Amino acid sequence: MPLTKQAIKKLRRDRERSQTRAVEEKKLQSLIKTMRKNPSQKALTSVFSSLDKAAKIHIAHPNKVSRLKSRLTKLLAKK
């Protein structure tokens, strides 16, 4: 356990951040999953915006976001 006041505050802040991060990751994964099941242009746009936001707030690496966007676009083109 942390000993100093500052370390206690940091632990609290880290726990809050990890919880919000987990929620955002779960939302993103569910959007991607629904896009893979039902590929449509509308779903693709919502997934793209969510992926871009995730890259912006450092939830996902920009290269991973780019790769996912490419694969999802190919999936839509295949259909």
Beta strands, then each sheet from edge to edge (+ up, - down):
end
